[in-house]
Amino acid sequence: MRDGKRFSVDMDAVAAALTDKARLRPQPSPSNPLGWVATQAEQQALLDFCRRHGLWLLADEVYERLYYQGEVAPSILRLCAAVDAVIVVQSFSKTYCMTGWQLGWLVSQRPGAQGHAVERVHRLAPTMIQRAGIVALEQGEDDVNAMAELAGGTHVVLLRQLRRRARCRCPSRLEPSTSSHASKGEALVRLRCAASEGDEGVRSARRSRLRR
């Protein structure tokens, strides 16, 4: 659902989709591919909905570090009580670029929640992958910050290029601070934007890049 400025949760639609067979409500935030991040009010509304209907809330927060309004996207765990049926899913795939290694973890304050989930979805990661996860947690923070800064710079460049095109409309919202890495992503962004304008658009973008 769109309110003219951003995607938002349509709680009426969520309620209408509820059936007697429902047991769990998934909630990705930050979301891929939308880039949408739930507000605290939206998180609270979803949490209250799951409380009323006796549902588990599965919060997918694997993109929490690719967030442009702070270091980490707000977690729903800030609003949870120990008795809430909430499980937060995390992964090394996104934050630490370990895609395909199939290593992650669950967070929940409810006693027994993790065992309840692991009984149904469980795969033992090889020892080398577990050790790599330890190294990522202990030594990977600088790399994570550099990745987030680069992504933020590319985000800035992409918005600026899209806003120059008459047929593109972008929400008016705060941009992340201009990154020193912005120029590194500019060539790719320019070429992708120009692709929709045909061969001449691509040639123009390449000439612009060469002049920098």
N, C-alpha and C positions, 0 to 999 in steps of 0.2 A: 504494500500500500504506500502511496506517496501523498504527502501533505503539501506539495509544492516546493519544498526545500530539501527534504530528506526522506528516505524510506523510514517507515515506522511500523510498529506492530499493530495489526488490526485485531484487537481482543474480541470483537464481535464475531469475526471470522474464525478465530481460534475456538471460541465457545461453540459455534455452529458445527464445527468439524468433530467435536467430542462425541464418542460413542461409548457404550458399556464395555467394549473390549479394550479401550485405551488404558495403558498402564504407565506410559512414559511420554514426556514431551521433550524433544531435542531442541536446543537453542544455541546456534553458533554466533558468537560475538567475540572479537571481530569476525565478520562474515566474508567468506570467499565464494563467489567473485564480486559481491556488491561493495565490499569495503565498509559495510554498515557496522556501527558499534551501538549497542543498546545503551540508552540513557539509564540513570538510576531509577527513574520513574517506570520505565519499561521493564527493567529487571524486577522491580517490586511487584508490578502488575502480574507478571508471569509467575513469580514465586507465590503470590496470593492465590492465583488461579489453581496452581498445582496443589496447594494446601487444601483448598476447598474441595477439590475433586479426588484427593488421595492419589495423585500422580507423582511419579518420580520425575525430577527435572534433570536432564543430562545437558550440562553446559559445556559446549565445545569452545575452549579458549586457547587453542593451539597457536593462534596468530596474535597473542597478546603483546608481543614485543614489536610487531609491525604496526605501530600506532603513532600518529603524528601530533597529538595534543598532550603528550607526556611520555614518560619512559615506558609505562606499562598500561595497557587498557584496563579499565575498572573491572574487577572480578565480582561475580554475583555472591561470592563467599562473604563479602562485606556485610551482606544483608541477612545471611542465614543464621538460624539458631541451630544448636547441636542436634535437635530432633528432626530437622528438616530433611526430607528425602531428596537431597541434591548431591549429584556427583559431577565434579569438574574433570574434564579430560584434558590432558596435556601431552605434548609430543616433542621429541627431539628433532623431528623432520623439518619443522619450519624455523624455529628459533636458531637451531644449530646446523641447519642445512644437511641433515642426515636422512634425507628422503630415501625410502626403500629399506632402511635399517630396521624398521618396525620396532622402535623402542619408545616407550612413553610411560606415563604414570597417571594415577587417579588421585583426586583429593576429595575428601568428604568428612564432615564433622559427625555424621550420624554413625553410631556404633554398628559395626557389622556391614556397612554399606559396601565397602571395597570387596570383602569376601563374597557378598551377594553378586556383585558384578563379575568378579574374576571367575566364579564358577561357570559362567555362561560364555565368556570370551577370554580365552587365555592361550598364550603362546610363549614358550620360554625362549628368550633371546640368548644367542650364543654368548659365551664368556667374553670374547673379544669385543662384542658390541656393547655389553654392559660396562666393560672397562672404558671404552670410548665415551660412553655417556658420563662416566665419572670425570674423565678429563675435560669434557665439554663444560660441565658444571663448575669445575674448579679453575679452569684456565680460559674459558671461552668468552668471558664478558666483553673484552675489548673488541673481539670480532663481531659479536652481536651488536654492539653500539655502532661499529663502522657500517655494518649492513643496514641498520635502521636509518643511519644518516644518509647513506647513498639512496635508499628507497625514498626517503623524504625529499631529497633533492630532485629525483626523477619525477616525483609527484608534483612538485612546484612547476617544473618545466612543462610537463604534460598539460596541466591546467592552463598555463599561459598560452600554449600553442592552440589548445582547443577553443579558448575564448576569442582568438583571432579569426575564427571561422564562423561565418554567418549562420550556418546550419547547426551549429553546436550550442547547446545551452548547458552551463555548469552551475551548480548551486553556489550561491554567494555565502561562503563560509570561510572561516579563518584558515589560512595556509600555514603549514609549518614554517619555521624560520628558514630563510634561504640558506641552503647548505653549500659548503665549499666543494661538495662532490656533485653539485647540480650539473656542471658542464660535462661531466663524464657520461651522464645519461642523455644529454641533449641530442647527440647525433642520431641515436636509435629512435628517440621520440619524434624528431623532425621527419625522419624517413617514414615512420609509420603513419604520421598524420598526412604526409604528402602523398602516400600511396593512393588515397581516395581521389586525388586530383589528377591521376594519370601519370604518364612518363615525364611530362614537363614538370610536374610538381616534384617528382623525385629528383630530377636533375637540378631544380632550383634549390632544394634542400641540401643537396650535396655541395653545390657551389657556396651556399651560405656557410656550411660547416668548414669548408676549406679556407674561407676568408678569416676564420677566427684565429 
